[in-house]
Amino acid sequence: MLTRGTRVELAVIIRDRAVAWAVAQSDVGEIDALNILQATLLAMKRAIEQLTTAPEVVWIDGTQCPPLAYPSRAIVDGDRLVAAIAAASILAKTTRDAILVELDRSYPLYGFARHKGYSTPEHLAALALHGPCAAHLRWFGPVRQTGFAF
């Protein structure tokens, strides 16, 4: 619900003021092998394991928690209800956007810096014209529909 500029400004404040924070990811191969939910839970687990201060409780936005060594609680719409989840969401989105800007430098034909990986008409047109690149998820319907081999 925040603008990109507001997220960027808040990310700086969050990194500066948080007791601890970490961002982690799953790569394309993991997402394709595990599925998007399991890969997301894996990335959450990685981020929690990187924290320099042990959390008393881990708040997760969603319906499931990854297996953790700490108490955890999943909350649907948690990014709207819990400040810590909202802050984590801001850090995750600004990190994702930065990664996609970098990815755009390697694969400029796809417009990753503009559409941030979403299925916009621009993204789908580039995919149809050029076929998928190494960054595309194999399970993504429009990628499978291109008929290109990997």
C-alpha positions in Angstrom: 0.0 0.0 0.0 3.1 2.3 0.3 4.7 4.0 -2.7 8.1 2.8 -3.7 9.7 6.1 -2.5 8.1 5.8 0.9 9.2 2.1 1.2 12.8 3.2 0.4 12.7 5.9 3.0 11.3 3.7 5.7 13.7 0.9 4.9 16.6 3.2 5.8 14.9 4.1 9.1 14.1 0.4 9.9 17.7 -0.7 9.2 19.0 2.1 11.4 16.6 1.6 14.3 15.8 -2.1 14.4 17.3 -4.2 17.2 18.1 -6.8 14.5 17.1 -7.4 10.9 18.0 -9.7 8.1 16.8 -10.5 4.6 17.3 -13.8 2.9 16.0 -15.4 -0.3 15.5 -18.6 -2.2 16.9 -18.9 -5.7 15.1 -19.8 -8.9 16.1 -23.5 -8.6 14.8 -23.8 -5.1 11.5 -22.2 -6.0 11.1 -24.5 -9.0 12.0 -27.6 -7.0 10.2 -26.8 -3.7 7.2 -24.6 -4.8 6.8 -21.0 -4.0 5.3 -21.5 -0.5 8.1 -23.9 0.7 10.8 -21.7 -0.9 9.3 -18.6 0.9 9.3 -20.5 4.2 12.9 -21.5 3.6 13.9 -17.9 3.0 12.1 -16.8 6.2 14.0 -19.4 8.1 17.3 -18.3 6.6 16.5 -14.7 7.6 15.6 -15.6 11.2 18.8 -17.7 11.5 20.9 -14.6 10.4 19.6 -12.4 13.1 22.2 -11.1 15.5 19.8 -11.0 18.4 17.5 -14.0 19.2 13.9 -13.1 18.9 11.5 -13.7 21.8 8.8 -14.6 19.2 8.7 -14.7 15.4 5.7 -13.1 13.8 4.9 -14.4 10.3 2.7 -12.8 7.7 0.5 -15.6 6.4 -0.9 -18.9 7.4 2.2 -21.0 8.1 5.4 -20.7 10.0 8.7 -22.2 8.9 10.3 -24.7 11.3 12.2 -22.5 13.8 14.1 -22.7 17.0 11.9 -19.9 18.4 8.3 -19.6 19.2 6.4 -18.3 16.1 2.9 -17.2 15.1 1.4 -16.8 11.7 -1.0 -13.9 11.2 -3.1 -13.4 8.0 -2.6 -9.8 6.9 0.1 -9.4 9.5 1.8 -6.7 7.5 -1.3 -4.5 8.3 -1.7 -5.6 11.9 1.8 -6.0 13.4 4.5 -3.3 13.1 7.4 -5.8 13.0 5.8 -7.7 10.1 5.2 -4.4 8.3 8.8 -3.5 8.8 10.0 -6.9 7.5 7.7 -6.6 4.5 9.3 -3.2 3.7 12.8 -4.6 3.9 11.8 -7.6 1.8 10.2 -5.5 -0.9 13.0 -3.0 -1.2 15.5 -5.8 -1.3 13.5 -7.6 -4.0 13.3 -4.4 -6.0 17.0 -3.8 -5.8 17.7 -7.4 -6.9 15.4 -6.9 -9.9 17.1 -3.6 -10.8 20.4 -5.6 -10.9 18.8 -8.4 -12.8 17.7 -5.9 -15.4 21.3 -5.0 -16.0 22.0 -8.7 -16.9 18.8 -9.2 -18.9 17.7 -5.7 -20.2 15.3 -7.1 -22.8 12.8 -8.1 -20.0 12.2 -4.8 -18.2 12.7 -6.3 -14.7 13.6 -2.9 -13.2 10.2 -1.6 -14.3 7.8 -4.4 -13.6 9.7 -6.0 -10.7 8.8 -9.5 -11.9 5.1 -9.1 -12.0 3.0 -10.4 -14.9 2.6 -7.0 -16.6 1.7 -6.8 -20.3 5.3 -5.6 -20.9 6.8 -8.6 -19.1 4.6 -11.1 -20.9 5.3 -9.5 -24.3 9.1 -9.7 -23.6 8.7 -13.3 -22.5 6.8 -14.2 -25.7 9.3 -12.3 -27.9 12.6 -13.5 -26.3 11.6 -16.6 -24.4 12.6 -17.1 -20.8 16.0 -16.3 -19.3 17.8 -18.0 -16.5 16.0 -15.8 -13.9 12.5 -17.0 -14.9 10.7 -19.5 -12.8 10.1 -22.7 -14.8 6.7 -23.3 -13.1 5.3 -19.9 -14.1 2.5 -20.5 -16.6 3.6 -17.9 -19.2 7.1 -19.4 -19.1 5.8 -22.9 -19.7 3.5 -21.6 -22.5 6.5 -20.2 -24.5 7.6 -23.7 -25.4 11.2 -22.7 -25.0 13.5 -25.5 -23.7 15.8 -24.8 -20.8 
